[in-house]
């Protein structure tokens, strides 16, 4: 038989639909540790700038997250996280 003469295989109507697996939930610890270049458990303005790629964004983040005005933020400080 020539090209186009074959028919596609029949699909069982009872077969369950295949769904894509759920996307993994983001892990803030992973991102924080990745950004924490000095491995001191804190992010400073330079590490935030390297993380975001933007100096202005880093300053804005630091201004919102640095609750004790120490110039560094810990994972559990700021952004509504509970200590």
C-alpha positions as CSV (number, residue, x, y, z in Angstrom):
1,X,0.0,0.0,0.0
2,X,1.1,3.5,-0.7
3,X,1.6,6.6,1.3
4,X,-1.6,7.7,3.1
5,X,-3.2,4.3,2.9
6,X,-2.7,3.5,6.6
7,X,-5.1,4.7,9.3
8,X,-4.1,6.0,12.7
9,X,-4.5,3.6,15.7
10,X,-7.8,3.7,17.5
11,X,-7.8,5.5,20.8
12,X,-9.7,3.8,23.6
13,X,-12.5,6.1,24.8
14,X,-12.1,4.9,28.3
15,X,-8.5,5.9,28.6
16,X,-7.8,8.5,31.3
17,X,-6.7,11.9,30.1
18,X,-3.0,12.6,30.6
19,X,-2.3,15.8,32.5
20,X,1.0,17.6,33.0
21,X,2.4,17.2,36.4
22,X,2.0,20.1,38.8
23,X,4.8,22.7,38.6
24,X,7.0,22.6,41.7
25,X,6.5,25.3,44.3
26,X,9.2,27.9,44.4
27,X,11.7,27.4,47.2
28,X,12.7,30.8,48.7
29,X,15.5,29.2,50.6
30,X,17.1,28.1,47.4
31,X,17.0,31.5,45.8
32,X,18.2,33.2,49.0
33,X,21.1,30.9,49.3
34,X,22.0,31.3,45.7
35,X,22.0,35.1,46.1
36,X,23.9,35.0,49.4
37,X,27.4,35.2,47.9
38,X,29.1,35.7,51.3
39,X,27.2,32.7,52.8
40,X,26.6,34.7,56.0
41,X,22.8,34.1,56.0
42,X,22.2,37.8,55.1
43,X,21.8,39.7,51.9
44,X,23.4,43.1,51.5
45,X,22.7,45.7,48.8
46,X,25.4,44.3,46.5
47,X,24.0,40.8,46.7
48,X,20.5,42.1,46.0
49,X,21.8,44.1,43.0
50,X,23.5,41.0,41.7
51,X,20.3,39.0,42.2
52,X,18.0,41.5,40.4
53,X,20.5,43.0,37.9
54,X,19.2,46.4,38.7
55,X,20.6,48.9,41.3
56,X,17.3,50.8,41.7
57,X,15.3,47.6,42.2
58,X,17.9,46.4,44.8
59,X,17.6,49.8,46.7
60,X,13.8,49.5,46.7
61,X,13.9,46.0,47.9
62,X,16.4,46.9,50.6
63,X,14.2,49.8,51.7
64,X,11.2,47.6,52.1
65,X,12.9,44.5,53.6
66,X,15.6,46.0,55.9
67,X,13.3,46.6,58.9
68,X,16.1,47.3,61.3
69,X,18.1,49.5,58.9
70,X,21.2,47.3,59.4
71,X,21.9,47.3,55.6
72,X,21.3,43.6,55.5
73,X,18.2,41.3,55.3
74,X,17.7,37.8,56.5
75,X,15.4,35.3,54.8
76,X,12.6,35.7,57.5
77,X,12.7,39.5,57.7
78,X,10.4,41.7,55.6
79,X,7.8,41.0,52.9
80,X,5.3,39.7,55.4
81,X,7.3,36.7,56.5
82,X,6.9,35.5,60.0
83,X,10.1,35.4,62.2
